Amino acid sequence: MTDNVIHVENLSKKYILRHQSSGHSRYVALRDVIVQKAASLFQRGPQVDREEFWALRDVSFDVKKGESVGIIGRNGAGKSTLLKILSRITEPSGGRIEIAGRVSSLLEVGTGFHPELTGRENIYLNGAILGMKRAEIKKKFDEIVAFAEVEKFLDTPVKHFSSGMYVRLAFAVAAHLESEILIVDEVLAVGDIQFQKKCFGKMEHITESEGRTVLFVSHNMDLISKLCSKAILLKAGRSVLFDAVDKVTHAYLSEANANSGKFVAANSTRCLRLVEIDKEALKKEKIVLKIGFRFSMKVSNPTFGVVVYTAGGVPVFGSNTMYHPPSSQIVHGSEGEVVVTFNYVPLWSGPYTVSVWLSDGWTAIEHEEAALMFEFVSINTPLNAPAAKYVGPVHLPAQWTVAV
């Protein structure tokens, strides 16, 4: 395995889905159910259709010691299945896995905890499962308890813990016990804001200072970019890209927004018709957005708004026609387009999305999230400038002087 601590080769996981064939739609009348039950008395058994579902198919990758790898993809792409196999919770249907080192996992609330045991007992149980000696666990015990903030409930069976207490203790155990490999699913979203900040700070320390290997699943691209050096993009159970984190997140967001900017109302009740961006204006660090509309309902005070987000979903800035009225009034019953122009945009280079909304005054009518995605290239900063990860998306001009 050379310096690889995780080697995955042609990993596959197949499930068998069973569908009972009834010949009827999902919603049936009571008389139909009675007829089916009566007919089943004279049959050998229900007709069952079997379908193969591949949650993972021929996934291969290598992770070196000390690397932090993000795993991204749409819901159902196979992310959680991959982590469960690597954590030895689920057996693969095919392929080969080699892991060098102890693995600590935090996949979902309660994983690895016995509900009848106390918090104290579960800490020692988890350490023992990892192969740690009692003296090693005892050395980390106080640090774990302090991080989890569950001192008062330490000798209470964890089945009585709230979900927040559960996840605090679970993360503290996974992060502080000395495993070589840490696997974390997006379960951290369960905790409160302060705890999430604490967790992410600990994960930054783990990846940057402790030299441990981390696999991290999240839908938050900002966090993936900040915590990980590489990423794997899964699509329908297959690995379509494994590369530097910036390349993978960009590919994921580009695919997710491939059809953005040209959405057409699916029914006649929609008012927003399309959103387009002036690509020539982008070259001059300007953003010009065109929003098409056709009113299909009574709107007394039509108000349009836009919000620009980072690729990870963090709002950066926005505008609306309530605070910045257009040159001509928007009249109910009309059809046309509104254009909003931002003449100077102090952003770092990178991908961004735009959401648009329509309201009657402040009463919401429609909201189209991620209506389009665009790549902003700052004249003064290179694409994917590393500083953007640490100081936020806004790049303000500044003047520095030196006094000696």
ChimeraX attribute file (.defattr): number of C-alpha atoms within 10 A of each C-alpha:
attribute: neighborCount
match mode: 1-to-1
recipient: residues
	/A:1	11
	/A:2	5
	/A:3	10
	/A:4	15
	/A:5	19
	/A:6	20
	/A:7	16
	/A:8	17
	/A:9	16
	/A:10	15
	/A:11	21
	/A:12	23
	/A:13	22
	/A:14	14
	/A:15	12
	/A:16	11
	/A:17	11
	/A:18	12
	/A:19	11
	/A:20	10
	/A:21	10
	/A:22	12
	/A:23	6
	/A:24	9
	/A:25	6
	/A:26	6
	/A:27	7
	/A:28	9
	/A:29	7
	/A:30	9
	/A:31	9
	/A:32	12
	/A:33	13
	/A:34	11
	/A:35	10
	/A:36	13
	/A:37	11
	/A:38	11
	/A:39	10
	/A:40	13
	/A:41	10
	/A:42	8
	/A:43	9
	/A:44	7
	/A:45	8
	/A:46	12
	/A:47	13
	/A:48	12
	/A:49	11
	/A:50	11
	/A:51	11
	/A:52	10
	/A:53	13
	/A:54	17
	/A:55	19
	/A:56	26
	/A:57	20
	/A:58	17
	/A:59	19
	/A:60	17
	/A:61	15
	/A:62	16
	/A:63	19
	/A:64	16
	/A:65	18
	/A:66	19
	/A:67	20
	/A:68	28
	/A:69	27
	/A:70	28
	/A:71	27
	/A:72	24
	/A:73	23
	/A:74	14
	/A:75	12
	/A:76	13
	/A:77	19
	/A:78	23
	/A:79	26
	/A:80	19
	/A:81	20
	/A:82	22
	/A:83	22
	/A:84	18
	/A:85	16
	/A:86	21
	/A:87	20
	/A:88	12
	/A:89	12
	/A:90	13
	/A:91	13
	/A:92	19
	/A:93	14
	/A:94	15
	/A:95	15
	/A:96	15
	/A:97	17
	/A:98	14
	/A:99	16
	/A:100	14
	/A:101	14
	/A:102	15
	/A:103	21
	/A:104	26
	/A:105	25
	/A:106	26
	/A:107	22
	/A:108	16
	/A:109	19
	/A:110	16
	/A:111	13
	/A:112	19
	/A:113	20
	/A:114	16
	/A:115	14
	/A:116	13
	/A:117	16
	/A:118	19
	/A:119	27
	/A:120	18
	/A:121	18
	/A:122	22
	/A:123	26
	/A:124	20
	/A:125	19
	/A:126	20
	/A:127	24
	/A:128	14
	/A:129	13
	/A:130	17
	/A:131	14
	/A:132	17
	/A:133	12
	/A:134	12
	/A:135	9
	/A:136	15
	/A:137	21
	/A:138	14
	/A:139	11
	/A:140	16
	/A:141	18
	/A:142	12
	/A:143	15
	/A:144	24
	/A:145	20
	/A:146	12
	/A:147	20
	/A:148	22
	/A:149	16
	/A:150	18
	/A:151	13
	/A:152	8
	/A:153	15
	/A:154	17
	/A:155	13
	/A:156	16
	/A:157	17
	/A:158	24
	/A:159	16
	/A:160	13
	/A:161	17
	/A:162	10
	/A:163	14
	/A:164	17
	/A:165	19
	/A:166	22
	/A:167	24
	/A:168	26
	/A:169	28
	/A:170	27
	/A:171	23
	/A:172	22
	/A:173	27
	/A:174	24
	/A:175	23
	/A:176	18
	/A:177	23
	/A:178	20
	/A:179	19
	/A:180	18
	/A:181	27
	/A:182	24
	/A:183	22
	/A:184	24
	/A:185	19
	/A:186	15
	/A:187	15
	/A:188	24
	/A:189	13
	/A:190	17
	/A:191	17
	/A:192	12
	/A:193	11
	/A:194	8
	/A:195	19
	/A:196	15
	/A:197	13
	/A:198	15
	/A:199	20
	/A:200	15
	/A:201	12
	/A:202	17
	/A:203	22
	/A:204	16
	/A:205	14
	/A:206	20
	/A:207	20
	/A:208	15
	/A:209	10
	/A:210	12
	/A:211	15
	/A:212	20
	/A:213	23
	/A:214	25
	/A:215	22
	/A:216	24
	/A:217	23
	/A:218	19
	/A:219	16
	/A:220	15
	/A:221	22
	/A:222	17
	/A:223	16
	/A:224	24
	/A:225	20
	/A:226	16
	/A:227	24
	/A:228	23
	/A:229	16
	/A:230	22
	/A:231	25
	/A:232	24
	/A:233	23
	/A:234	24
	/A:235	19
	/A:236	17
	/A:237	24
	/A:238	21
	/A:239	20
	/A:240	15
	/A:241	17
	/A:242	19
	/A:243	14
	/A:244	16
	/A:245	24
	/A:246	18
	/A:247	14
	/A:248	22
	/A:249	29
	/A:250	17
	/A:251	15
	/A:252	21
	/A:253	18
	/A:254	18
	/A:255	11
	/A:256	15
	/A:257	16
	/A:258	12
	/A:259	12
	/A:260	19
	/A:261	21
	/A:262	13
	/A:263	15
	/A:264	13
	/A:265	14
	/A:266	8
	/A:267	7
	/A:268	10
	/A:269	11
	/A:270	16
	/A:271	19
	/A:272	24
	/A:273	19
	/A:274	20
	/A:275	24
	/A:276	18
	/A:277	19
	/A:278	14
	/A:279	15
	/A:280	11
	/A:281	15
	/A:282	19
	/A:283	13
	/A:284	14
	/A:285	19
	/A:286	19
	/A:287	20
	/A:288	17
	/A:289	20
	/A:290	16
	/A:291	21
	/A:292	17
	/A:293	20
	/A:294	18
	/A:295	19
	/A:296	15
	/A:297	13
	/A:298	10
	/A:299	17
	/A:300	13
	/A:301	16
	/A:302	20
	/A:303	21
	/A:304	25
	/A:305	19
	/A:306	22
	/A:307	17
	/A:308	20
	/A:309	21
	/A:310	20
	/A:311	24
	/A:312	18
	/A:313	16
	/A:314	16
	/A:315	16
	/A:316	14
	/A:317	13
	/A:318	14
	/A:319	16
	/A:320	17
	/A:321	18
	/A:322	14
	/A:323	9
	/A:324	10
	/A:325	12
	/A:326	13
	/A:327	6
	/A:328	6
	/A:329	10
	/A:330	19
	/A:331	12
	/A:332	15
	/A:333	12
	/A:334	11
	/A:335	14
	/A:336	11
	/A:337	15
	/A:338	14
	/A:339	14
	/A:340	19
	/A:341	13
	/A:342	13
	/A:343	12
	/A:344	11
	/A:345	17
	/A:346	14
	/A:347	20
	/A:348	26
	/A:349	21
	/A:350	20
	/A:351	20
	/A:352	23
	/A:353	23
	/A:354	26
	/A:355	19
	/A:356	23
	/A:357	19
	/A:358	23
	/A:359	17
	/A:360	15
	/A:361	15
	/A:362	11
	/A:363	12
	/A:364	11
	/A:365	17
	/A:366	15
	/A:367	16
	/A:368	16
	/A:369	14
	/A:370	20
	/A:371	21
	/A:372	25
	/A:373	25
	/A:374	20
	/A:375	16
	/A:376	21
	/A:377	19
	/A:378	21
	/A:379	12
	/A:380	12
	/A:381	14
	/A:382	12
	/A:383	16
	/A:384	17
	/A:385	12
	/A:386	11
	/A:387	12
	/A:388	18
	/A:389	15
	/A:390	8
	/A:391	10
	/A:392	14
	/A:393	21
	/A:394	14
	/A:395	17
	/A:396	9
	/A:397	7
	/A:398	5
	/A:399	4
	/A:400	4
	/A:401	4
	/A:402	4
	/A:403	3
	/A:404	2
